[in-house]
């Protein structure tokens, strides 16, 4: 978020002096804020800090503010929030594409946090449109027991990475194997959390750079009294795949099925269609290839085509153009150049 903020400041050549206050556990006094012209308050700030700033007349931008009732109706306050509905829908589509799960569940942060409920509603709604039932887990009941009751293999989408960490910890205590029995997907891609859960946590990455940019732009407009909406929404980034969303053997099976299809049909024209047949996205198929084979699926396809081309050059009387066409390269100089680069000789040689 800070990178996005600074990008806006530098792009607009603003003469801002910026103080980063990381002491969010301490409630500041009004006297400590007299030298500020305005503030961007991140959602991770303490409720005490948020309330203190909300009582001032400072231009204020609430970035992922998790206490929407604080400062409600306040003058010169702009909210910049993640697209929580899009997050819930992306989570549902990701889990449906990743594997054939027997059950799905959502883990809220609490029952009354608005952004968590929006993610829940979108996630549940998207799955139910696909005629898939969903269990909403309860933070007030023993989580291990709830996780045991899910039909396995199960997939759990959590409101954020913190709850993803909670779920993986409870699985460990309950003897539920992640990702063998249960896969977990969080939100925010918090590195300190995601890389150190057991196993590492897959997560949806919001576009935090754009969030910071929008927050800085909103504050700039407030400073100059320009018209601006009271709420702005920043977009999603992508899913960051880690071990918690990778059931053992699934990647290997997918890659092997793809390799078999390519080996049998070197002239394969459309990798997207192959991905559809395998039941996953092209991007995920490419990711799995890189994980298992160390190369992209397109690189593998080219290797198979070159090998088929070599065999045809030495065993048929077809012209070079016909051979290239039959091996999926089509016409043009590209296959000639690629062959020379990979083999060190021309096709005629």
N, C-alpha and C positions, 0 to 999 in steps of 0.2 A: 504493500500500500504506500509506503514511504517513497519507493522508487517512482510510482506514478505521480505522487504529489510533487516531487522534485522535477520530474519531467515537465509538468505543467509550468512550474515556476521558471525553469530555464528557458522553456519555449517562449513564454510571454515576457521574458527578461524582467521579471518582477524583483523589486528591491525589498524582499521580505527577509526579516530576521526570524528564524524558526527555532523554537525551543521544544525539545522532545522531553516530555515528562513521563518517566517510567515508574514513578512512585504512586501508582494508581491505588495502592492499598491505603494511602494516606489521604484524608479528606482535607483539601486546601481551604484556606479562608478567603473571604472576599478581598481582603487587603493584599493577599499574595497575587491577585490577578489584575491589579489596577494598571499594570504596564502592558497588558495584552490588548490588541485591537480585535481579536477574534480567536476562535479555537475550533479544531477538529477533534472530536472525542470518539475514540475507537470503542467498539463494543466490549472490549476486554477490560475497560476501566471499571473501577469500583462504583457501586451504586451511590456511595457518598460523594465521590467526585462528580458523577453525572448530575446529581441533585444540586450540588453547589454551583456548577456552571449554569444549570437551567434557571437558577434564581437571578442570574445577572442579566444585563441588557446587551451583552456582547453578541455580535453575529456568531452563530454557532452552527456547525455541521455535525450531525450525528451519523457516524459511519458504522453500520451494522449495530446500531443501538439496540440493546436487548431489553430495554425497559421503556417501551413506547408510550406508556401512560405518563412518564416523567417529562414535564415540559410540554404536555399536550396543549395545543392552542397558543403556544408561545410565539411571539413576534420574532422574526429573523432567525428562524430555525429550519434547516433543510435536512431531511433524512436521505442518506444514501445506503441502499440495502441491496443484498444479493437477490437474484431472481429465484426465490425459494421454491416456487412452483416448478420452474424449469429443472431445478436440482432434483426434486422428487421424481419427475418424469424421466430424467436421464438415469437415475438410479434404477428405476424399474426396467427400462430398456436394456441397461447394461447387464443386470442380473439375468434377464430373460435370454440374452444373447450369449452369456458366458457359459452356461451349462444347463443341464436338464435337472433342475432342483425339484424335490418332492414337495417342499413347502417354502413359504416366504414370510418374513416378519419385519416389523419396524420397531426400533428402539428409540422412544422419545427421550428428551433430556428431562422434562417434567411434563405433567399433563396440561399445564396452563401457559407455557411459553409460546407466543404467537408464531414466531418463525419456525419453531419445531412443528407446530400443528399444521402450518402451511405445507411443509415438506412431507409430513405424514399424509395429508389429504391428497396431494398430487401423486405420491407414490402408490397409495392404496387405490386411488381412482384409475391410474394408468394400468395397473395389474388387473383390476376388476373389468376394465374394458376388454382385456384379453381373456376374460373369464377365468382368472386365476384368483384364488382366495388368499387373504393375507391376515396374519395375526398381528395385532398391536400389543406389544409387550408392556407390562406395567412396572414403572420404577418403584412402586410401593410394595410389590410382592417379591418373594425370593426369586431372583433372576435365574439361578442355576436350575431350579425346578421348571421354570417356564421354558428354558432352552432345551432341557431334556425332553419335554413333551412335543417339541417340534418334530415332524416326520423328517427323517434323514434320507438323502442329503438336504440340508436346509440352507437358505440364504437370508442373512439379516442385514438390513440397511439401517444405519444408526444416524441420529440427528446431526452429529458432528463426530470429529475424531476422538474427543474425550470419551464419548459414549461407546465408540468402537473399542477403545482401550478397556473400558469397563466390561464389555461383552467378551472380549478375548480372555480377560483375566478370569471371569466367571466360568468360561468354558474350560480353562486350565484346571480350576478347582473342582469342576463337576466331572472331569474325565471325558469331556467332549473334544474330539480332535478337530483342530482348525488347521488346514481347510478340509481334511478328509470327510468329517461329518457335517461341518457347518462353515460356510463362507461368510465373510464380513466385509462390508463396504462403508466407509465413513465419508465425512465431508470436511474440507478445508486444507487437506494435505499439510498438516502441521508436522514439520520434519522431526522435531524432538519426540513427537508421539508416534508417528507412523513408522519410523525406522527402528523403533525400540520396543514395539509391541511384540508378542510372541504368538504367531509369526508376524513379520512386518505387515502393516495395515494398508490395504488398497483404499484409495480415497478420491473423491471428486474435488478437483482443483478449480475454485472460482477464479475469475479474472481480477485478482487483487490490484494489479497495476492500473487497470481501468478504474477500479474503485477509488484509488488514491487520486487519480487524475480528475475524476468527477467531483470528488470532495474539495480539491483545491480550486477548481473552477467555480464551484458553488460558493465557496467562501469569498473568492475574488468578486463575484457578482454581488454578494451581500455587502461587501465593503463599499461598492459604488452605487448601491441602491437600485441595481438593475433587476428586472423582473426574472423570476426563476420559480420553477415548480417546487412545491413543498416536499416532494418525494421523488428521488431518482433511483433507477434500478441499474445495476451493473451486470454484465453478462457472465456466462460460464466460461471456463477454460476447457478442461478435458478430464477424463478419468486417468488416474495414475495407478497402473496395475502393480500390485505387489502380492506376496505369497498368500495373504489371507483370502484372496479371490482366485486361487489357482489350485483346485483339487488335484491330488497326485495322479499323474498319468494322463490327465485330460489334454494337456498341451502336446504331449508326445503322440497321443492318438490322433489329434487333429492334424498335426504336421505329417504323420505317416499317411493318413488318408489323402491329404493334399498331394504329397509326393507320388503316391500311387496313381492318382488321377493324372498328374502331369507326365509321369513316366509312360503311361498308357496312351497319352495324347499330347505329344510334343507340340503339335500345332494349336494347342489351346489358345484361344484368342482373348478371352475375357476372364481375368482373375476375379473380378467382382462377382460374376456368375458362379464361379467355383466356391467362393466364400459363402454365397447364398445357399448352395447345395450342402455345405458343411454346417450351416446354421449359425454362422458367426459373421461379424463385419469384416470387411477387407482390412481395415486398420488392425483389428485384433489378430487376424490371420497372419499379417506381416509381422506383428509383434511376436507371436508364438514362433515363427520361423527364425527370427533373430535370436530368440532365447535358446532354441534347441539346436539350430544349425549354424548360427553365427552369421548368416547372410539373409537378405530379404527373399521373399518368395519370387520376386521378379528375377533376382540374380540366379536362383535355382532353376527357374524356367529357362533362362538363357543358356545355362550349362547343359541342360537336357537337350535343348534345341541344337546346340553346337555339336553334341555327341551324335544326335540323329543325323545331322547334316554331314558329319564326317563319314558315317556309315554309308549314307546314300551316295556320296561322292566316289566312293571306292567300290560300290556294288551295283550301280545302275548306269544306264546310258542316257538318263534325263539330262537336260541342259541345267546349267547352274541356276538360272531363273526359276525353272520348274521345281528344282530341289528346294530352293529357298522358300518358295510358296508352300510346298508340301510340309515343310518343317515349321511353318507358322511365322516366318519372318516377313512374308510379303515381298514386294519388289523394292527397288531403290538401292542406294549404295550402302545403307546402314549395315546389312548383314555381311557385305564384303569387308567393310572396315572392321567390324567386330571380330570376324573370323581371323583376319590378319593380326589383330591385336592380341587375341587369345592364343593363337597357335604359332605365330611367327612366320606363316607362309600364306600365300594366296590360295583361293579355292582352285584355281587352275593348276597350280603346283600340286 
